[in-house]
Amino acid sequence: VACLHDGVVADADLLDAGVIFGTGFAPFRGGPIAHIRSVGPDALVARLQALQATHGERFAPRPGWDNPVLREANP
C-alpha cells in the first residue's frame, strides 16, 4: 500500500509480481495486493487499528488504504 501511495510502483499487479518474484512470496496466494482485494481493505485497516491500539504506532495504517485499486476484483 505504501509503495503504491508513494509512487514507488504505478501498477498494483506489478507490485504483486515484484513481491512474488523478489521475495519468494507464495505465488498461489497472489501477492499482498491480491490478499487485500480478497479480504477487503476496510477489514485490514480495522485490524491494523486494533493492533495499533494494543501495540502502538508501528501498526498505524499508512496513507493509501483509500486507493480505489485496492477495491478492484482480483483478475
C-alpha positions as CSV (number, residue, x, y, z in Angstrom):
1,V,0.0,0.0,0.0
2,A,2.8,2.4,0.9
3,C,4.6,1.6,-2.4
4,L,1.5,2.5,-4.4
5,H,0.8,5.6,-2.3
6,D,4.4,6.8,-2.5
7,G,4.7,6.2,-6.3
8,V,7.4,3.5,-6.0
9,V,5.2,1.4,-8.3
10,A,2.4,2.6,-10.5
11,D,0.6,-0.7,-11.0
12,A,-0.8,-2.9,-8.3
13,D,-0.4,-6.1,-10.3
14,L,3.3,-5.4,-10.9
15,L,3.7,-4.8,-7.2
16,D,2.3,-8.3,-6.5
17,A,4.7,-9.7,-9.2
18,G,7.7,-8.0,-7.7
19,V,6.9,-9.3,-4.2
20,I,6.3,-12.8,-5.6
21,F,9.5,-13.0,-7.6
22,G,11.7,-10.7,-5.5
23,T,11.0,-12.1,-2.0
24,G,9.6,-15.6,-2.6
25,F,6.0,-14.7,-1.6
26,A,3.9,-17.8,-2.4
27,P,2.7,-17.4,-6.0
28,F,-0.5,-19.3,-5.4
29,R,-1.5,-16.7,-2.8
30,G,-1.4,-14.0,-5.5
31,G,0.7,-11.4,-3.6
32,P,-0.2,-8.8,-0.9
33,I,-2.5,-6.7,-3.1
34,A,-4.4,-9.8,-4.1
35,H,-4.8,-10.5,-0.4
36,I,-6.0,-7.0,0.3
37,R,-8.5,-7.3,-2.5
38,S,-9.6,-10.7,-1.2
39,V,-10.1,-9.8,2.4
40,G,-11.1,-6.2,1.8
41,P,-9.1,-3.0,2.7
42,D,-11.6,-1.9,5.3
43,A,-11.2,-5.2,7.2
44,L,-7.4,-4.9,7.1
45,V,-7.5,-1.2,8.2
46,A,-9.7,-2.2,11.1
47,R,-7.3,-4.9,12.1
48,L,-4.3,-2.5,11.9
49,Q,-6.2,0.0,14.0
50,A,-6.9,-2.7,16.6
51,L,-3.2,-3.7,16.6
52,Q,-2.2,0.0,16.9
53,A,-4.5,0.4,20.0
54,T,-2.8,-2.6,21.6
55,H,0.8,-2.4,20.4
56,G,1.4,1.2,19.4
57,E,2.0,3.4,16.5
58,R,4.1,1.0,14.5
59,F,0.8,-0.7,13.4
60,A,-0.9,2.6,12.4
61,P,-2.2,2.3,8.9
62,R,-0.1,4.3,6.4
63,P,-1.9,6.6,4.0
64,G,-3.1,5.0,0.8
65,W,-5.6,2.5,2.0
66,D,-8.3,4.5,0.3
67,N,-6.8,3.8,-3.2
68,P,-9.6,2.5,-5.5
69,V,-7.2,0.0,-7.0
70,L,-7.4,-2.0,-3.7
71,R,-11.1,-2.5,-4.2
72,E,-10.9,-3.9,-7.7
73,A,-11.8,-7.6,-8.2
74,N,-8.9,-10.0,-8.4
75,P,-8.2,-10.6,-12.1
